[in-house]
Amino acid sequence: MNLEHIRHFSEEYDIPNEEMEGFVSKADLPILPEDLENLCAGNEELQSLYEGMVQKCFEYTADVFKLKKIAEENVSLRDEEWRINLQKADQDRRILHEATMDSINILGRNLKKEGKSNEWLRTIAGERSRYTRFAIAFAFSYYLFLRRKEEQ
């Protein structure tokens, strides 16, 4: 995933950097993207799983914001079509939430299998809402991390 793709995400959903930074600081990420990336470095399988997890975190975050955008549409436009769109967006978000949790868990299990720390996973495992906060905060943190790297 490159910064242009991520920048498009940021602009499409009109999420200011300050809002991302605030969410990340409140979420108390158990591991930063750059630290998890370093854990996976040098192992093609782990790197591929890491990239897949990052992709899923961004896709899930985009779906959450898409659902939010639909839900906040003008009240006068809330007709049957709006309800169908909202239900479809919510169903898509649920399916993607499952896939995102799977990608996080698979990476964590494979890190352990390779003898690397997956302690960060223990802080989110077992509760859907923790995965939600992790995925969104991770996506935002990754975006901010890439922006910092680009500016250097």
MDTraj code that builds the backbone (N, CA, C; nanometers):
import mdtraj as md
import numpy as np

residues = "MET ASN LEU GLU HIS ILE ARG HIS PHE SER GLU GLU TYR ASP ILE PRO ASN GLU GLU MET GLU GLY PHE VAL SER LYS ALA ASP LEU PRO ILE LEU PRO GLU ASP LEU GLU ASN LEU CYS ALA GLY ASN GLU GLU LEU GLN SER LEU TYR GLU GLY MET VAL GLN LYS CYS PHE GLU TYR THR ALA ASP VAL PHE LYS LEU LYS LYS ILE ALA GLU GLU ASN VAL SER LEU ARG ASP GLU GLU TRP ARG ILE ASN LEU GLN LYS ALA ASP GLN ASP ARG ARG ILE LEU HIS GLU ALA THR MET ASP SER ILE ASN ILE LEU GLY ARG ASN LEU LYS LYS GLU GLY LYS SER ASN GLU TRP LEU ARG THR ILE ALA GLY GLU ARG SER ARG TYR THR ARG PHE ALA ILE ALA PHE ALA PHE SER TYR TYR LEU PHE LEU ARG ARG LYS GLU GLU GLN".split()
xyz = np.array([
    [0.0851, -0.1172, 0.0000],
    [0.0000, 0.0000, 0.0000],
    [0.0895, 0.1234, 0.0000],
    [0.0582, 0.2167, -0.0877],
    [0.1417, 0.3352, -0.0942],
    [0.0686, 0.4572, -0.0388],
    [0.1430, 0.5623, -0.0201],
    [0.0886, 0.6833, 0.0417],
    [-0.0190, 0.7477, -0.0456],
    [-0.0055, 0.7390, -0.1780],
    [-0.1071, 0.7982, -0.2655],
    [-0.2432, 0.7326, -0.2424],
    [-0.2439, 0.6013, -0.2329],
    [-0.3691, 0.5284, -0.2068],
    [-0.4267, 0.5702, -0.0714],
    [-0.3410, 0.5821, 0.0265],
    [-0.3840, 0.6203, 0.1608],
    [-0.4290, 0.7660, 0.1626],
    [-0.3588, 0.8519, 0.0930],
    [-0.3965, 0.9934, 0.0877],
    [-0.5361, 1.0070, 0.0273],
    [-0.5652, 0.9253, -0.0738],
    [-0.6976, 0.9258, -0.1355],
    [-0.8032, 0.8911, -0.0297],
    [-0.7743, 0.7922, 0.0512],
    [-0.8648, 0.7526, 0.1596],
    [-0.8890, 0.8706, 0.2527],
    [-0.7826, 0.9377, 0.2931],
    [-0.7919, 1.0499, 0.3855],
    [-0.8754, 1.1631, 0.3268],
    [-0.8528, 1.1918, 0.2002],
    [-0.9262, 1.3009, 0.1349],
    [-1.0714, 1.2640, 0.1085],
    [-1.0972, 1.1401, 0.0691],
    [-1.2340, 1.0974, 0.0389],
    [-1.3249, 1.1102, 0.1603],
    [-1.2722, 1.0782, 0.2764],
    [-1.3538, 1.0817, 0.3975],
    [-1.3283, 1.2065, 0.4818],
    [-1.2487, 1.2982, 0.4278],
    [-1.2247, 1.4282, 0.4912],
    [-1.1873, 1.4133, 0.6386],
    [-1.0791, 1.3398, 0.6621],
    [-1.0318, 1.3159, 0.7990],
    [-0.9033, 1.3967, 0.8186],
    [-0.9087, 1.5037, 0.8970],
    [-0.7880, 1.5834, 0.9183],
    [-0.6821, 1.5066, 0.9982],
    [-0.5551, 1.5380, 0.9727],
    [-0.4454, 1.4728, 1.0457],
    [-0.4631, 1.4861, 1.1962],
    [-0.5103, 1.6024, 1.2417],
    [-0.5269, 1.6244, 1.3862],
    [-0.6272, 1.5253, 1.4454],
    [-0.7345, 1.4967, 1.3691],
    [-0.8338, 1.4007, 1.4174],
    [-0.7727, 1.2608, 1.4254],
    [-0.6929, 1.2263, 1.3245],
    [-0.6257, 1.0960, 1.3257],
    [-0.5315, 1.0858, 1.4456],
    [-0.4512, 1.1911, 1.4651],
    [-0.3561, 1.1909, 1.5768],
    [-0.4284, 1.1792, 1.7101],
    [-0.5402, 1.2477, 1.7250],
    [-0.6182, 1.2408, 1.8481],
    [-0.6726, 1.1014, 1.8727],
    [-0.7235, 1.0379, 1.7667],
    [-0.7763, 0.9022, 1.7800],
    [-0.6658, 0.8056, 1.8184],
    [-0.5516, 0.8194, 1.7524],
    [-0.4376, 0.7303, 1.7799],
    [-0.3926, 0.7458, 1.9250],
    [-0.3818, 0.8690, 1.9730],
    [-0.3342, 0.8903, 2.1105],
    [-0.4332, 0.8351, 2.2132],
    [-0.5623, 0.8424, 2.1846],
    [-0.6628, 0.7897, 2.2775],
    [-0.6724, 0.6378, 2.2714],
    [-0.6410, 0.5812, 2.1558],
    [-0.6573, 0.4368, 2.1366],
    [-0.5510, 0.3554, 2.2091],
    [-0.4380, 0.4158, 2.2409],
    [-0.3305, 0.3458, 2.3107],
    [-0.2930, 0.2158, 2.2388],
    [-0.2435, 0.2326, 2.1168],
    [-0.2034, 0.1163, 2.0363],
    [-0.1030, 0.0287, 2.1109],
    [-0.1247, -0.1027, 2.1122],
    [-0.0291, -0.1912, 2.1794],
    [0.1017, -0.2074, 2.1034],
    [0.1014, -0.1721, 1.9741],
    [0.2233, -0.1756, 1.8933],
    [0.2090, -0.0756, 1.7799],
    [0.3152, -0.0034, 1.7524],
    [0.3143, 0.0943, 1.6440],
    [0.3398, 0.0246, 1.5106],
    [0.2879, 0.0796, 1.4025],
    [0.3091, 0.0173, 1.2717],
    [0.4558, -0.0077, 1.2392],
    [0.5408, 0.0910, 1.2700],
    [0.6828, 0.0728, 1.2372],
    [0.7468, -0.0393, 1.3193],
    [0.7012, -0.0588, 1.4429],
    [0.7546, -0.1679, 1.5258],
    [0.7074, -0.3038, 1.4759],
    [0.5806, -0.3114, 1.4353],
    [0.5292, -0.4367, 1.3812],
    [0.5939, -0.4671, 1.2467],
    [0.6153, -0.3646, 1.1674],
    [0.6846, -0.3822, 1.0399],
    [0.8257, -0.4362, 1.0628],
    [0.8950, -0.3828, 1.1637],
    [1.0301, -0.4301, 1.1959],
    [1.0289, -0.5755, 1.2429],
    [0.9259, -0.6162, 1.3180],
    [0.9157, -0.7564, 1.3617],
    [0.9040, -0.8505, 1.2420],
    [0.8410, -0.8027, 1.1361],
    [0.8169, -0.8858, 1.0181],
    [0.9305, -0.8798, 0.9161],
    [1.0190, -0.7829, 0.9311],
    [1.1268, -0.7619, 0.8344],
    [1.2137, -0.8861, 0.8201],
    [1.2518, -0.9128, 0.6974],
    [1.3421, -1.0247, 0.6707],
    [1.2714, -1.1585, 0.6541],
    [1.1404, -1.1612, 0.6673],
    [1.0640, -1.2851, 0.6521],
    [0.9503, -1.2557, 0.5539],
    [0.9617, -1.3122, 0.4335],
    [0.8653, -1.2817, 0.3272],
    [0.7222, -1.3135, 0.3666],
    [0.7024, -1.4254, 0.4326],
    [0.5659, -1.4635, 0.4726],
    [0.5086, -1.3634, 0.5733],
    [0.5893, -1.3275, 0.6738],
    [0.5422, -1.2301, 0.7727],
    [0.5185, -1.0940, 0.7096],
    [0.6076, -1.0542, 0.6189],
    [0.5899, -0.9252, 0.5513],
    [0.4608, -0.9234, 0.4698],
    [0.4328, -1.0331, 0.4028],
    [0.3104, -1.0432, 0.3240],
    [0.1867, -1.0386, 0.4147],
    [0.1930, -1.1089, 0.5258],
    [0.0811, -1.1071, 0.6208],
    [0.0634, -0.9684, 0.6820],
    [0.1753, -0.9012, 0.7097],
    [0.1698, -0.7650, 0.7632],
    [0.1026, -0.6712, 0.6627],
    [0.1461, -0.6779, 0.5371],
    [0.0880, -0.5921, 0.4337],
    [-0.0608, -0.6205, 0.4161],
    [-0.0980, -0.7479, 0.4237],
    [-0.2397, -0.7848, 0.4148],
    [-0.3196, -0.7297, 0.5313],
    [-0.2611, -0.7334, 0.6504],
    [-0.3292, -0.6798, 0.7677],
    [-0.3460, -0.5287, 0.7555],
    [-0.2418, -0.4601, 0.7104],
    [-0.2500, -0.3149, 0.6913],
    [-0.3620, -0.2837, 0.5923],
    [-0.3659, -0.3564, 0.4828],
    [-0.4704, -0.3367, 0.3809],
    [-0.6088, -0.3553, 0.4428],
    [-0.6275, -0.4617, 0.5199],
    [-0.7572, -0.4878, 0.5831],
    [-0.7933, -0.3783, 0.6827],
    [-0.6968, -0.3293, 0.7575],
    [-0.7239, -0.2205, 0.8525],
    [-0.7734, -0.0968, 0.7783],
    [-0.7110, -0.0656, 0.6641],
    [-0.7551, 0.0502, 0.5862],
    [-0.8917, 0.0263, 0.5236],
    [-0.9143, -0.0923, 0.4700],
    [-1.0446, -0.1221, 0.4106],
    [-1.1549, -0.1135, 0.5162],
    [-1.1280, -0.1695, 0.6337],
    [-1.2270, -0.1655, 0.7412],
    [-1.2529, -0.0214, 0.7851],
    [-1.1483, 0.0559, 0.8029],
    [-1.1619, 0.1951, 0.8438],
    [-1.2437, 0.2719, 0.7402],
    [-1.2161, 0.2491, 0.6120],
    [-1.2928, 0.3154, 0.5055],
    [-1.4402, 0.2763, 0.5137],
    [-1.4680, 0.1487, 0.5395],
    [-1.6073, 0.1050, 0.5509],
    [-1.6766, 0.1692, 0.6708],
    [-1.6059, 0.1837, 0.7818],
    [-1.6637, 0.2498, 0.8992],
    [-1.7012, 0.3933, 0.8641],
    [-1.6119, 0.4636, 0.7943],
    [-1.6401, 0.6026, 0.7575],
    [-1.7472, 0.6121, 0.6495],
    [-1.7518, 0.5139, 0.5605],
    [-1.8583, 0.5100, 0.4597],
    [-1.9939, 0.4945, 0.5291],
    [-2.0012, 0.4039, 0.6239],
    [-2.1252, 0.3830, 0.6990],
    [-2.1639, 0.5100, 0.7743],
    [-2.0663, 0.5726, 0.8366],
    [-2.0916, 0.6970, 0.9101],
    [-2.1450, 0.8051, 0.8163],
    [-2.0857, 0.8148, 0.6981],
    [-2.1266, 0.9153, 0.5992],
    [-2.2717, 0.8920, 0.5557],
    [-2.3066, 0.7666, 0.5299],
    [-2.4440, 0.7332, 0.4904],
    [-2.5401, 0.7634, 0.6041],
    [-2.5024, 0.7252, 0.7250],
    [-2.5897, 0.7456, 0.8412],
    [-2.6150, 0.8935, 0.8676],
    [-2.5186, 0.9789, 0.8324],
    [-2.5316, 1.1219, 0.8589],
    [-2.5945, 1.1998, 0.7434],
    [-2.6355, 1.1289, 0.6369],
    [-2.6965, 1.1983, 0.5240],
    [-2.8212, 1.2733, 0.5678],
    [-2.8575, 1.3714, 0.4902],
    [-2.9720, 1.4573, 0.5176],
    [-3.0951, 1.3752, 0.5566],
    [-3.1563, 1.4114, 0.6684],
    [-3.2729, 1.3401, 0.7209],
    [-3.3862, 1.3354, 0.6189],
    [-3.4025, 1.4405, 0.5415],
    [-3.5119, 1.4440, 0.4445],
    [-3.4928, 1.3416, 0.3324],
    [-3.3712, 1.2945, 0.3150],
    [-3.3432, 1.1951, 0.2115],
    [-3.3541, 1.0517, 0.2631],
    [-3.3915, 1.0371, 0.3877],
    [-3.3960, 0.9037, 0.4483],
    [-3.5228, 0.8282, 0.4062],
    [-3.5137, 0.7695, 0.2904],
    [-3.6243, 0.6919, 0.2375],
    [-3.5846, 0.5446, 0.2344],
    [-3.6588, 0.4658, 0.1640],
    [-3.6307, 0.3222, 0.1554],
    [-3.4926, 0.2959, 0.0939],
    [-3.4583, 0.3723, -0.0086],
    [-3.3271, 0.3557, -0.0719],
    [-3.2149, 0.3839, 0.0283],
    [-3.2310, 0.4870, 0.1091],
    [-3.1323, 0.5211, 0.2123],
    [-3.1180, 0.4051, 0.3113],
    [-3.2318, 0.3485, 0.3554],
    [-3.2273, 0.2364, 0.4509],
    [-3.1548, 0.1151, 0.3915],
    [-3.1826, 0.0892, 0.2635],
    [-3.1168, -0.0233, 0.1958],
    [-2.9662, 0.0020, 0.1869],
    [-2.9283, 0.1236, 0.1496],
    [-2.7853, 0.1583, 0.1422],
    [-2.7179, 0.1460, 0.2780],
    [-2.7861, 0.1901, 0.3831],
    [-2.7313, 0.1812, 0.5185],
    [-2.7148, 0.0357, 0.5610],
    [-2.8160, -0.0464, 0.5346],
    [-2.8077, -0.1887, 0.5698],
    [-2.6958, -0.2579, 0.4934],
    [-2.6838, -0.2261, 0.3652],
    [-2.5775, -0.2863, 0.2831],
    [-2.4401, -0.2441, 0.3351],
    [-2.4248, -0.1152, 0.3650],
    [-2.2965, -0.0670, 0.4171],
    [-2.2634, -0.1325, 0.5505],
    [-2.3632, -0.1510, 0.6352],
    [-2.3403, -0.2151, 0.7647],
    [-2.3044, -0.3622, 0.7463],
    [-2.3710, -0.4291, 0.6544],
    [-2.3386, -0.5700, 0.6271],
    [-2.1956, -0.5817, 0.5732],
    [-2.1587, -0.4940, 0.4804],
    [-2.0223, -0.4942, 0.4268],
    [-1.9201, -0.4712, 0.5379],
    [-1.9516, -0.3774, 0.6279],
    [-1.8613, -0.3472, 0.7390],
    [-1.8443, -0.4686, 0.8295],
    [-1.9533, -0.5383, 0.8581],
    [-1.9437, -0.6577, 0.9444],
    [-1.8560, -0.7659, 0.8824],
    [-1.8770, -0.7897, 0.7534],
    [-1.7965, -0.8915, 0.6839],
    [-1.6489, -0.8521, 0.6847],
    [-1.6221, -0.7264, 0.6571],
    [-1.4838, -0.6785, 0.6564],
    [-1.4241, -0.6797, 0.7967],
    [-1.5063, -0.6570, 0.8982],
    [-1.4578, -0.6639, 1.0369],
    [-1.4064, -0.8045, 1.0666],
    [-1.4811, -0.9055, 1.0244],
    [-1.4376, -1.0447, 1.0441],
    [-1.3058, -1.0711, 0.9720],
    [-1.2955, -1.0249, 0.8475],
    [-1.1728, -1.0459, 0.7696],
    [-1.0545, -0.9721, 0.8322],
    [-1.0814, -0.8535, 0.8859],
    [-0.9751, -0.7752, 0.9505],
    [-0.9269, -0.8456, 1.0767],
    [-1.0216, -0.8936, 1.1582],
    [-0.9826, -0.9676, 1.2795],
    [-0.9014, -1.0911, 1.2423],
    [-0.9444, -1.1606, 1.1374],
    [-0.8701, -1.2794, 1.0930],
    [-0.7280, -1.2425, 1.0527],
    [-0.7120, -1.1337, 0.9773],
    [-0.5781, -1.0962, 0.9312],
    [-0.4880, -1.0580, 1.0487],
    [-0.5443, -0.9926, 1.1484],
    [-0.4680, -0.9570, 1.2691],
    [-0.4265, -1.0834, 1.3433],
    [-0.5214, -1.1746, 1.3626],
    [-0.4921, -1.2987, 1.4353],
    [-0.3923, -1.3874, 1.3625],
    [-0.4065, -1.3961, 1.2306],
    [-0.3144, -1.4789, 1.1516],
    [-0.1717, -1.4251, 1.1622],
    [-0.1565, -1.2931, 1.1511],
    [-0.0225, -1.2345, 1.1660],
    [0.0318, -1.2638, 1.3053],
    [-0.0496, -1.2446, 1.4074],
    [-0.0051, -1.2707, 1.5445],
    [0.0392, -1.4149, 1.5654],
    [-0.0399, -1.5097, 1.5147],
    [-0.0048, -1.6521, 1.5285],
    [0.1245, -1.6842, 1.4557],
    [0.1418, -1.6274, 1.3363],
    [0.2627, -1.6552, 1.2594],
    [0.3860, -1.5903, 1.3199],
    [0.3692, -1.4745, 1.3825],
    [0.4824, -1.4155, 1.4549],
    [0.5275, -1.5095, 1.5658],
    [0.4320, -1.5619, 1.6412],
    [0.4651, -1.6544, 1.7507],
    [0.5330, -1.7798, 1.6970],
    [0.4795, -1.8315, 1.5866],
    [0.5370, -1.9508, 1.5238],
    [0.6823, -1.9281, 1.4842],
    [0.7155, -1.8055, 1.4461],
    [0.8519, -1.7702, 1.4059],
    [0.9387, -1.7280, 1.5244],
    [0.8840, -1.7397, 1.6456],
    [0.9598, -1.7062, 1.7654],
    [0.9689, -1.5574, 1.7942],
    [0.8770, -1.4807, 1.7370],
    [0.8766, -1.3358, 1.7589],
    [0.7602, -1.2988, 1.8504],
    [0.7707, -1.1846, 1.9117],
    [0.6700, -1.1415, 2.0083],
    [0.5357, -1.1112, 1.9416],
    [0.4307, -1.1646, 2.0019],
    [0.2951, -1.1276, 1.9615],
    [0.2154, -1.0817, 2.0840],
    [0.2872, -1.0313, 2.1813],
    [0.2257, -0.9843, 2.3060],
    [0.1196, -0.8778, 2.2798],
    [0.1411, -0.7955, 2.1795],
    [0.0458, -0.6899, 2.1438],
    [-0.0922, -0.7460, 2.1147],
    [-0.0978, -0.8683, 2.0612],
    [-0.2251, -0.9300, 2.0251],
    [-0.3101, -0.9611, 2.1478],
    [-0.2456, -0.9935, 2.2578],
    [-0.3196, -1.0269, 2.3801],
    [-0.4050, -0.9115, 2.4308],
    [-0.3622, -0.7905, 2.4024],
    [-0.4369, -0.6744, 2.4526],
    [-0.5652, -0.6485, 2.3743],
    [-0.5780, -0.7082, 2.2557],
    [-0.6995, -0.6858, 2.1771],
    [-0.7815, -0.8121, 2.1566],
    [-0.7194, -0.9288, 2.1686],
    [-0.7871, -1.0551, 2.1396],
    [-0.9079, -1.0761, 2.2307],
    [-1.0114, -1.1322, 2.1710],
    [-1.1273, -1.1727, 2.2481],
    [-1.2400, -1.0717, 2.2561],
    [-1.2198, -0.9515, 2.2089],
    [-1.3263, -0.8516, 2.2162],
    [-1.3321, -0.7733, 2.0856],
    [-1.4446, -0.7829, 2.0165],
    [-1.4627, -0.7202, 1.8854],
    [-1.4331, -0.5704, 1.8876],
    [-1.4788, -0.5020, 1.9916],
    [-1.4591, -0.3567, 1.9964],
    [-1.3110, -0.3210, 2.0066],
    [-1.2314, -0.4067, 2.0683],
    [-1.0868, -0.3808, 2.0743],
    [-1.0235, -0.3927, 1.9356],
    [-1.0707, -0.4903, 1.8586],
    [-1.0222, -0.5039, 1.7210],
    [-1.0594, -0.3807, 1.6391],
    [-1.1811, -0.3303, 1.6614],
    [-1.2254, -0.2101, 1.5903],
    [-1.1326, -0.0931, 1.6196],
    [-1.1111, -0.0666, 1.7471],
    [-1.0235, 0.0449, 1.7851],
    [-0.8826, 0.0238, 1.7325],
    [-0.8330, -0.0998, 1.7431],
    [-0.6981, -0.1287, 1.6932],
    [-0.6891, -0.1033, 1.5437],
    [-0.7842, -0.1552, 1.4650],
    [-0.7778, -0.1430, 1.3193],
    [-0.7799, 0.0026, 1.2754],
    [-0.8686, 0.0810, 1.3344],
    [-0.8784, 0.2220, 1.2954],
    [-0.7546, 0.2986, 1.3408],
    [-0.7149, 0.2791, 1.4654],
    [-0.5958, 0.3489, 1.5163],
    [-0.4714, 0.3058, 1.4397],
    [-0.4616, 0.1782, 1.4055],
    [-0.3468, 0.1286, 1.3308],
    [-0.3429, 0.1920, 1.1922],
    [-0.4586, 0.1984, 1.1253],
    [-0.4643, 0.2599, 0.9923],
    [-0.4224, 0.4068, 0.9997],
    [-0.4772, 0.4793, 1.0956],
    [-0.4415, 0.6206, 1.1108],
    [-0.2932, 0.6365, 1.1441],
    [-0.2444, 0.5533, 1.2350],
    [-0.1048, 0.5612, 1.2756],
    [-0.0121, 0.5284, 1.1577],
    [-0.0494, 0.4296, 1.0793],
    [0.0285, 0.3925, 0.9620],
    [0.0334, 0.5087, 0.8627],
    [-0.0818, 0.5706, 0.8401],
    [-0.0889, 0.6867, 0.7514],
    [0.0049, 0.7972, 0.8007],
    [-0.0022, 0.8284, 0.9281],
    [0.0814, 0.9341, 0.9858],
    [0.2289, 0.8960, 0.9803],
    [0.2592, 0.7680, 1.0030],
    [0.3955, 0.7162, 0.9939],
    [0.4509, 0.7364, 0.8524],
    [0.3712, 0.7017, 0.7504],
    [0.4167, 0.7192, 0.6126],
    [0.4344, 0.8669, 0.5783],
    [0.3463, 0.9515, 0.6302],
    [0.3604, 1.0960, 0.6067],
    [0.4920, 1.1470, 0.6662],
    [0.5247, 1.1018, 0.7887],
    [0.6506, 1.1444, 0.8512],
    [0.7695, 1.0971, 0.7688],
    [0.7646, 0.9719, 0.7209],
    [0.8735, 0.9181, 0.6396],
    [0.8883, 0.9983, 0.5103],
    [0.7774, 1.0358, 0.4515],
    [0.7783, 1.1118, 0.3268],
    [0.8412, 1.2504, 0.3479],
    [0.8169, 1.3091, 0.4630],
    [0.8659, 1.4435, 0.4921],
    [1.0142, 1.4464, 0.5236],
    [1.0736, 1.3330, 0.5553],
    [1.2160, 1.3282, 0.5925],
    [1.3050, 1.3383, 0.4714],
])
top = md.Topology()
chain = top.add_chain()
for i, resn in enumerate(residues, 1):
    res = top.add_residue(resn, chain, resSeq=i)
    for name in ("N", "CA", "C"):
        top.add_atom(name, md.element.get_by_symbol(name[0]), res)
traj = md.Trajectory(xyz[None], top)
